[in-house]
Amino acid sequence: MNLTEKIILVILAAALALFIILSIVAVCLLLRVLKNIRHITEKAEKLVDSVEAVGDAFRRSTEQLTFFRLIRNVADMVMQHKSKQKEE
């Protein structure tokens, strides 16, 4: 092995070592980003669940209000009918 081949071998070994180190750093950063993304999606799922709960509660209360309005309208109609009968 002559001097030129040794120099090329050292350069390639250094480049390979640098590439491996950079790859390890990149994988570590990628894992950290993925962990943050998982944390954000968990929070988003909790937010969606709470919004769904609020929507369900609002829908239930709206249904109850509609039922009470119906009862009030029937009672008003009965009262109007009774008042008309008294006038006659």
Biotite code that builds the C-alpha atoms (Angstrom):
import biotite.structure as struc

atoms = struc.array([
    struc.Atom([0.000, 0.000, 0.000], chain_id="A", res_id=1, res_name="MET", atom_name="CA", element="C"),
    struc.Atom([1.578, 3.233, -1.070], chain_id="A", res_id=2, res_name="ASN", atom_name="CA", element="C"),
    struc.Atom([1.255, 6.676, 0.473], chain_id="A", res_id=3, res_name="LEU", atom_name="CA", element="C"),
    struc.Atom([-1.607, 7.834, -1.783], chain_id="A", res_id=4, res_name="THR", atom_name="CA", element="C"),
    struc.Atom([-3.732, 4.849, -0.860], chain_id="A", res_id=5, res_name="GLU", atom_name="CA", element="C"),
    struc.Atom([-3.084, 5.437, 2.836], chain_id="A", res_id=6, res_name="LYS", atom_name="CA", element="C"),
    struc.Atom([-4.108, 9.090, 2.542], chain_id="A", res_id=7, res_name="ILE", atom_name="CA", element="C"),
    struc.Atom([-7.320, 8.128, 0.704], chain_id="A", res_id=8, res_name="ILE", atom_name="CA", element="C"),
    struc.Atom([-8.042, 5.473, 3.350], chain_id="A", res_id=9, res_name="LEU", atom_name="CA", element="C"),
    struc.Atom([-7.641, 8.001, 6.187], chain_id="A", res_id=10, res_name="VAL", atom_name="CA", element="C"),
    struc.Atom([-9.856, 10.534, 4.403], chain_id="A", res_id=11, res_name="ILE", atom_name="CA", element="C"),
    struc.Atom([-12.554, 7.916, 3.780], chain_id="A", res_id=12, res_name="LEU", atom_name="CA", element="C"),
    struc.Atom([-12.390, 6.666, 7.372], chain_id="A", res_id=13, res_name="ALA", atom_name="CA", element="C"),
    struc.Atom([-12.726, 10.220, 8.684], chain_id="A", res_id=14, res_name="ALA", atom_name="CA", element="C"),
    struc.Atom([-15.648, 10.887, 6.345], chain_id="A", res_id=15, res_name="ALA", atom_name="CA", element="C"),
    struc.Atom([-17.336, 7.674, 7.443], chain_id="A", res_id=16, res_name="LEU", atom_name="CA", element="C"),
    struc.Atom([-16.849, 8.528, 11.125], chain_id="A", res_id=17, res_name="ALA", atom_name="CA", element="C"),
    struc.Atom([-18.241, 12.026, 10.536], chain_id="A", res_id=18, res_name="LEU", atom_name="CA", element="C"),
    struc.Atom([-21.216, 10.597, 8.646], chain_id="A", res_id=19, res_name="PHE", atom_name="CA", element="C"),
    struc.Atom([-21.941, 8.123, 11.456], chain_id="A", res_id=20, res_name="ILE", atom_name="CA", element="C"),
    struc.Atom([-21.751, 10.853, 14.104], chain_id="A", res_id=21, res_name="ILE", atom_name="CA", element="C"),
    struc.Atom([-24.044, 13.133, 12.091], chain_id="A", res_id=22, res_name="LEU", atom_name="CA", element="C"),
    struc.Atom([-26.464, 10.242, 11.562], chain_id="A", res_id=23, res_name="SER", atom_name="CA", element="C"),
    struc.Atom([-26.606, 9.537, 15.293], chain_id="A", res_id=24, res_name="ILE", atom_name="CA", element="C"),
    struc.Atom([-27.262, 13.215, 16.038], chain_id="A", res_id=25, res_name="VAL", atom_name="CA", element="C"),
    struc.Atom([-29.969, 13.350, 13.350], chain_id="A", res_id=26, res_name="ALA", atom_name="CA", element="C"),
    struc.Atom([-31.686, 10.249, 14.725], chain_id="A", res_id=27, res_name="VAL", atom_name="CA", element="C"),
    struc.Atom([-31.643, 11.709, 18.237], chain_id="A", res_id=28, res_name="CYS", atom_name="CA", element="C"),
    struc.Atom([-33.177, 14.955, 17.010], chain_id="A", res_id=29, res_name="LEU", atom_name="CA", element="C"),
    struc.Atom([-35.772, 13.043, 15.010], chain_id="A", res_id=30, res_name="LEU", atom_name="CA", element="C"),
    struc.Atom([-36.742, 11.017, 18.076], chain_id="A", res_id=31, res_name="LEU", atom_name="CA", element="C"),
    struc.Atom([-37.090, 14.216, 20.111], chain_id="A", res_id=32, res_name="ARG", atom_name="CA", element="C"),
    struc.Atom([-39.305, 15.782, 17.434], chain_id="A", res_id=33, res_name="VAL", atom_name="CA", element="C"),
    struc.Atom([-41.454, 12.640, 17.247], chain_id="A", res_id=34, res_name="LEU", atom_name="CA", element="C"),
    struc.Atom([-41.868, 12.677, 21.024], chain_id="A", res_id=35, res_name="LYS", atom_name="CA", element="C"),
    struc.Atom([-43.013, 16.309, 20.876], chain_id="A", res_id=36, res_name="ASN", atom_name="CA", element="C"),
    struc.Atom([-45.431, 15.508, 18.063], chain_id="A", res_id=37, res_name="ILE", atom_name="CA", element="C"),
    struc.Atom([-46.883, 12.617, 20.071], chain_id="A", res_id=38, res_name="ARG", atom_name="CA", element="C"),
    struc.Atom([-47.322, 14.931, 23.069], chain_id="A", res_id=39, res_name="HIS", atom_name="CA", element="C"),
    struc.Atom([-49.065, 17.531, 20.893], chain_id="A", res_id=40, res_name="ILE", atom_name="CA", element="C"),
    struc.Atom([-51.412, 14.943, 19.375], chain_id="A", res_id=41, res_name="THR", atom_name="CA", element="C"),
    struc.Atom([-52.349, 13.681, 22.839], chain_id="A", res_id=42, res_name="GLU", atom_name="CA", element="C"),
    struc.Atom([-53.246, 17.223, 23.868], chain_id="A", res_id=43, res_name="LYS", atom_name="CA", element="C"),
    struc.Atom([-55.214, 17.691, 20.656], chain_id="A", res_id=44, res_name="ALA", atom_name="CA", element="C"),
    struc.Atom([-57.146, 14.481, 21.322], chain_id="A", res_id=45, res_name="GLU", atom_name="CA", element="C"),
    struc.Atom([-57.999, 15.694, 24.833], chain_id="A", res_id=46, res_name="LYS", atom_name="CA", element="C"),
    struc.Atom([-59.142, 19.013, 23.388], chain_id="A", res_id=47, res_name="LEU", atom_name="CA", element="C"),
    struc.Atom([-61.333, 17.281, 20.824], chain_id="A", res_id=48, res_name="VAL", atom_name="CA", element="C"),
    struc.Atom([-62.857, 15.109, 23.538], chain_id="A", res_id=49, res_name="ASP", atom_name="CA", element="C"),
    struc.Atom([-63.688, 18.144, 25.670], chain_id="A", res_id=50, res_name="SER", atom_name="CA", element="C"),
    struc.Atom([-65.157, 19.987, 22.695], chain_id="A", res_id=51, res_name="VAL", atom_name="CA", element="C"),
    struc.Atom([-67.295, 16.948, 21.886], chain_id="A", res_id=52, res_name="GLU", atom_name="CA", element="C"),
    struc.Atom([-68.485, 16.837, 25.498], chain_id="A", res_id=53, res_name="ALA", atom_name="CA", element="C"),
    struc.Atom([-69.429, 20.509, 25.379], chain_id="A", res_id=54, res_name="VAL", atom_name="CA", element="C"),
    struc.Atom([-71.234, 19.961, 22.070], chain_id="A", res_id=55, res_name="GLY", atom_name="CA", element="C"),
    struc.Atom([-73.170, 17.024, 23.491], chain_id="A", res_id=56, res_name="ASP", atom_name="CA", element="C"),
    struc.Atom([-74.144, 19.015, 26.566], chain_id="A", res_id=57, res_name="ALA", atom_name="CA", element="C"),
    struc.Atom([-75.271, 21.915, 24.398], chain_id="A", res_id=58, res_name="PHE", atom_name="CA", element="C"),
    struc.Atom([-77.286, 19.574, 22.178], chain_id="A", res_id=59, res_name="ARG", atom_name="CA", element="C"),
    struc.Atom([-78.962, 17.959, 25.198], chain_id="A", res_id=60, res_name="ARG", atom_name="CA", element="C"),
    struc.Atom([-79.824, 21.325, 26.723], chain_id="A", res_id=61, res_name="SER", atom_name="CA", element="C"),
    struc.Atom([-81.231, 22.509, 23.394], chain_id="A", res_id=62, res_name="THR", atom_name="CA", element="C"),
    struc.Atom([-83.397, 19.415, 23.160], chain_id="A", res_id=63, res_name="GLU", atom_name="CA", element="C"),
    struc.Atom([-84.671, 19.994, 26.696], chain_id="A", res_id=64, res_name="GLN", atom_name="CA", element="C"),
    struc.Atom([-85.435, 23.640, 25.935], chain_id="A", res_id=65, res_name="LEU", atom_name="CA", element="C"),
    struc.Atom([-87.379, 22.616, 22.847], chain_id="A", res_id=66, res_name="THR", atom_name="CA", element="C"),
    struc.Atom([-89.440, 20.174, 24.922], chain_id="A", res_id=67, res_name="PHE", atom_name="CA", element="C"),
    struc.Atom([-90.167, 22.840, 27.559], chain_id="A", res_id=68, res_name="PHE", atom_name="CA", element="C"),
    struc.Atom([-91.149, 25.342, 24.869], chain_id="A", res_id=69, res_name="ARG", atom_name="CA", element="C"),
    struc.Atom([-93.591, 22.801, 23.472], chain_id="A", res_id=70, res_name="LEU", atom_name="CA", element="C"),
    struc.Atom([-95.136, 22.293, 26.917], chain_id="A", res_id=71, res_name="ILE", atom_name="CA", element="C"),
    struc.Atom([-95.337, 26.066, 27.453], chain_id="A", res_id=72, res_name="ARG", atom_name="CA", element="C"),
    struc.Atom([-96.994, 26.563, 24.064], chain_id="A", res_id=73, res_name="ASN", atom_name="CA", element="C"),
    struc.Atom([-99.577, 23.885, 24.855], chain_id="A", res_id=74, res_name="VAL", atom_name="CA", element="C"),
    struc.Atom([-100.254, 25.476, 28.247], chain_id="A", res_id=75, res_name="ALA", atom_name="CA", element="C"),
    struc.Atom([-100.607, 28.922, 26.623], chain_id="A", res_id=76, res_name="ASP", atom_name="CA", element="C"),
    struc.Atom([-103.046, 27.517, 24.070], chain_id="A", res_id=77, res_name="MET", atom_name="CA", element="C"),
    struc.Atom([-105.113, 25.919, 26.851], chain_id="A", res_id=78, res_name="VAL", atom_name="CA", element="C"),
    struc.Atom([-105.121, 29.174, 28.815], chain_id="A", res_id=79, res_name="MET", atom_name="CA", element="C"),
    struc.Atom([-106.178, 31.152, 25.732], chain_id="A", res_id=80, res_name="GLN", atom_name="CA", element="C"),
    struc.Atom([-108.927, 28.649, 24.996], chain_id="A", res_id=81, res_name="HIS", atom_name="CA", element="C"),
    struc.Atom([-110.205, 28.887, 28.597], chain_id="A", res_id=82, res_name="LYS", atom_name="CA", element="C"),
    struc.Atom([-110.144, 32.693, 28.503], chain_id="A", res_id=83, res_name="SER", atom_name="CA", element="C"),
    struc.Atom([-112.137, 32.681, 25.248], chain_id="A", res_id=84, res_name="LYS", atom_name="CA", element="C"),
    struc.Atom([-114.719, 30.337, 26.792], chain_id="A", res_id=85, res_name="GLN", atom_name="CA", element="C"),
    struc.Atom([-115.117, 32.658, 29.812], chain_id="A", res_id=86, res_name="LYS", atom_name="CA", element="C"),
    struc.Atom([-115.677, 35.652, 27.526], chain_id="A", res_id=87, res_name="GLU", atom_name="CA", element="C"),
    struc.Atom([-118.517, 33.883, 25.717], chain_id="A", res_id=88, res_name="GLU", atom_name="CA", element="C"),
])
